Amino acid sequence: MTFRGNLLITIVTRGFWFAAQLVLFDIIYRNVNSINDWSRGDYFAFMATGMLINAIVETFFMPNCAHFSELIRNGNLDFVLLKPIDTQFLVSFEKVNLAMLNQVLLAGALLCYSLLHLSHLELILPALQNMILSGQWITLLEICFQGTIQIIMYLLLLAVGVAFFYSLMIALASSSIWFGRNQGLYDFWFYITVFARYPRSIYSGSPTGEIIRFAFSYVIPILLVVTVPSRLLLSKALEPSWITLVSVLITIALLFISRFIFKWSLNSYRSASS
């Protein structure tokens, strides 16, 4: 926040990008009722989930991973290694991009809006009112309990999505030790993660789409980290039903792999005085 003008420009720019996404898909849904099995409210909930994950990653991890190559280039990584704290932790959380917190608020507002405008909400609310009027408190408490569990699972899966993107980012940042700079690899990261902006189901129906769907579901689960929590929150069926476990297990494995790559890369680091 030292440069207030830059902070303001960043907030306005991200707000414009957010509005552009909404306008684009609002225009699309004025012409169709649904895309695959995603209605307008469903897709906005999916979009908000993806924005939440990306905003958290870009707030806490993106500026630090991008700065890692500069630490190597100017030799300041020497001072990081000398500090009595885990190097990966310090490198990952040294800076916070406060301007991106605006994106978290916008995504949260979009999520609330989309949940209030779901197509099946008109059927649920009268049923809940009838339960209250008829005194079916046990059934109502069971529904509230299930809803609470659903929200908790959604938040946990959001954390899984953040962990997945972080593991990719720190692994790419580690390559700076060998390459000096890795801007091209960061561009590659953006090109790959663009697939997560759309639901997994839209990639079915063609040989190329099926290859993309399989590779980015069971090898690198880019299509799962946003689709799975969104469908769980919207009470949509997952096909196959065990695919949530795949997303969690692969993310955990990637965290350990990225940790190994980071520590392995430090073994190849030559200090500024060497």
N, C-alpha and C positions, 0 to 999 in steps of 0.2 A: 504493500500500500504506500510505499515511498513515492511512487510516481502515480499520483491520483488520476491524472488525465488518462494514462494507459489503463488503469483499473476501470475507469468509466467506459472507455472505448471497448474494452473486452466484454464488459457486461452488456453493453448495447449490441455488440456484434453477436454474442451468443443468444441474446433475446431475439434478434432478427432471424437467426438460423432456426431457432425454435418455432417462431411464427411461420416461417416459410414451410417447414415440415407439416405443420397443422393445416395450412391453407392447401397444400398440394393434395394431401389425402382426404381433406374435406371435399375438394372438387371431385376426386375419384369416387367417393362414396355418395355423391349426389347423383351419379349415373348408374351405380350398382348397389344392390342391397347387401351383398357380402362378397368377399374374396376368399375362395375355398370355404372354410367354415368360420371365417373371421368377419363379424359384423363391424359396423363403425365404432361402437363402444368397445368391442373386444380389441380391435386393432389399436385404438388409442391407449388402452391399458397395456398392450404389448409395447407400443412405442415409449410410453412413460417408463416401463420397466427397463428397457434398453438405455434410455437417457439417464435413469438413476444410476445404473451400473457404470456407465461411461463417465458421468459427472464425478462420482466418487473416485474412480481411477485417475481422472485428469486433475482432481483437486489434490490428492495426496501423493500419487506415484509418478505421473507423467513428468512434472518439472524436475524431479529428482533423477529419474532414469535418463532424461535428456541431458542433465548436467553432469552425469557420470563421465562421459567422454571428455568433458572439459577438465575434470579433476585429473584425469590421466594425462591429458595433453600438457597442462601447465605444472604438473608435478604435485598438486595439492592433495592427491590421494595419499601421499606419504604421511601427512598430518592426520588424515582419517584413520589410517592403519595404526597409528601410535596411540589413539585414544582408547581408554579401557572400556570399550563397549563393542558389541557385535558390529562388524563392519557393514554387513548387509542391512541391518536395522538402521544404522546411521545414514547410509547412502539412500535408503528408501524413504525416510521420514525427515530429511533435513529441512525441506521447504514445503510450504503449503500454498497452493494457488487459490487464494480466497475468492477471486472473481468467479471461479467455477461453482462456488456454493450457490450462486444465483441459479445455475442450471438445476441443482438439486431441488430448490424451491419450486421452480417452474415444472419440473417433472412430477413432483409430488402433487401439485395442483392439478395437473393433467390427469394423473392417476385417480384422484378423488372425483374429478368431473366424469371420467369415463365409467367409473363404477356406479355413479348415480344415473347414468344414461344407458345402462345395459338393457338389451331387448327383453330379457327374461325377468327384469326387476319388477315389471308391472304385475307379474304373476306371483312373485314372492311376497311383496308387501301386503296384499289383501289376505294372503294365507296367514301371515304373522298377526295381522289385526284380528282375524277370527280366533286364533289361538289365545290372544289376550282377552278377548271378550268372553270366550267360553271357559276361561280359567285353566287352560292346558299348560300349566306352568312347567311341569316336568319336561314335556316335549320342547317347550320354548327354551328351557335351560340347556337341553341337549343340543339344540341348534346353535345356541350361543357358544357352547363349549366347542362344537365342531368348527364354528367360524373362527374362534380364537386359535385353535390348533392350525387351521388353514393359514391364518395371518402369520403365525410364528414360523411355519414351514416356508412361507413365501419369503420372509426376512432372511431365514437361513440360506435359502437358495440364492437370494441376492448376494449374500456374502460369498457363496460359492462362485458366482459369476465374477465378483470383484477379484477373488483369489486367482481365478483362471487367467484373467487378463493381466493381473500383476505378474504371474509366473511367466507368461510370454514376454512381458516387457523387461523384466529383470534379466531374463536369459539373453535377449537381444542386446541389452545394455552391457552385459558382460563381454560381448564380442568386441567391444571398443578396445579392450586391452590388446587384442591381436591386430585390429584394423586401424587403430588410431581414432578414426571417426566412423560412425555407422549410420549416417543420415539415410542412406539408401535402404538400410534394414528397417528403420523406423517407417519409411514410406511403404515398404513391404508389409509391415504390421498393419497400417491403416487400410491397405488394399485388401488384406485378408479379413480383417474384422468387419469390413463393410457387409459381408454376408450375414452377420448377426442382426442387421437392421430389418430383416424380413423373416417372417415365420418359417419354420422348417418345412411345413406342408406344401409351400408354394414351389419347392424345388422338385416335386414329383411329377411324373408324366412324360419325361423324355430321358433318353440314355444319359445325356450330359448332366441333366438335373439329378438323376439318381446317383451318379458318381459323386457329384458335389455333396449331395445329401448324406451319402454313406461316409465319405472321407471326413466331413466336418461334423459328423455325429459320433463316430466310433473311433476315429484316429485323433483328431483335434476337435473337441466338441463345441465349436464356435456356434453352431446352430442350436445347441441345447441350453446354453447358459442364460439365454433370454426367453426362449420358447417355453422351457419347462416351468420356471416360476410363474410365467404369465398364464399358462393353461391351468396350473394348479390354483391360482387365485381366482380364475374365472370358472372353476369347476368343470373344465373341459377334459375329456378323456385323452390320455397319453397312449400313443401306439409306438412300440409295445409298452405295456404298463411298467416294466422294470427299467425304462430308459432313464428315469431320475437317478437310479443307482449308478448307471454308467457315467452320467455327468459328474456326480460327486467323486467317484473313484478315480476317474481320469484326472480331475482337477487336483486331488490329493497327490496323485503320482507326479503331476507336472510341478507341483510345489517342491517336492523332494528333488526332482530332476533339475529344476532351475537353481535350487540351493547348491546342488553338486556342481553345476556349470559355473556358478558364481565363485565358489571356493577354488575350483580348478583353475579358473581364469586368473585369480589372484596369485597363483603359483608362477604364472608367466609374466607377472608385472615386474618391470624394472623401474626402480625409483628414479627420481629426477637427478640424483647425484651419481648414478651408475653409468 
